[in-house]
Amino acid sequence: MKFFVTGIGTDVGKTIVSAILTEALEADYWKPIQAGELETGDAHTVANLLSNSKTTIHPNAYALKTPMSPHAAATIDGVIIDLKKITPPKTKNSLVIEGAGGLLVPLNNKETILDLIQPDYKVIVVSRHYLGSINHTLMTIQLLQQKGFDIALIFNGAEHKTSESIIEKMTGVTVLGRIDEKPYFDKNVIKEYAEQFKGVL
């Protein structure tokens, strides 16, 4: 089983969710495109948050030096992101794939993060409350539904009942759960959440 973790924007908690799912499933982890923070990027963060010994962290297909949209970071590095060169790692294990930013983040002049998602992937949307997040969440889910993907939703951060209720009513998607606001995330916190999510994945 392959899970693709996307968000309604940047900094909504995709990496923490990816770590929790990876730990819960003892899955492999792969971030196809990393832009910036190559020494301390998302793959390093996930690796440092895991407790299980079964996970393999697979290398990025593209590791770009500048923390910008992938298409712009690639231009600075003098490369063009080619989707044909982004192939999922071969593994007999489940695989958690983490996107970059939201669905329509450009990879080149024609393709976006959405184009990385294959028909057999289960898509996990991470939503975090802020002014405008309802709109961003509904647009993200609607786009995925139009493409026919299997979708589930995870809320991250402080609870906001009116926002969450209308999102559930208008989309009908399965809500897997919530990750509460925490002062920090370490292996123990990730493991606790992994236990909670095991039963719904």
C-alpha positions, 0 to 999 in steps of 0.5 A: 500500500502506498500513502501520499501525504499532501497538505492544504499548503506549506507548514501544515504538518505533513512531515509530522503526519508522515512520521506518524503514519510511517511509524504506525505502519512500520512503512518505508518513507520517501520524499521525492523532492526536497528543496532546501535544508538538505542536511536537515530536511524532512527525511532526516526529521522523519528518521529521527522521530521513528522508533521501529527498525523496519523502516527504510528512508529512501533517497530523494529523487531531486535534492535541490539546494534552495528553499523555494518552490521546486520549479524555481529551486531547480532553475537555480540548480540548473536542472529541470524536474523530469517526472520520468526520473521520479519513480517510487522505490522498489519495496515489499513494504508499505510506502509513505510518500511526502509531497512538497507544499500543496497539490498545485506547487509547480515542478516545471512549466507544465506539471505540479505535485498533483502529477506525482500521485498515482491512481493506486495511492491513498491520499492523506490530506493534512489540514490545519486551521487558519483564516482561509483554511476552509477554502484551501481544504475544500479546494484540495479535496475537491481537486483530488475527488475530481481525479478519483483518488481515495482520500482521507483527512487528518486535522493538525493543531488546535481543534476548530469545530465549526471549520472541521464540521463544515469541511466534513459535511461538504466533502464527505471524506473520512477523517482519520483523526487529529494531531493536537498542538504540542510544544514538541514532537519526539519519538515518544510522542510520535509513537503514541500517535502511531498507536492511535492511528494504527486502527484506522489506516 
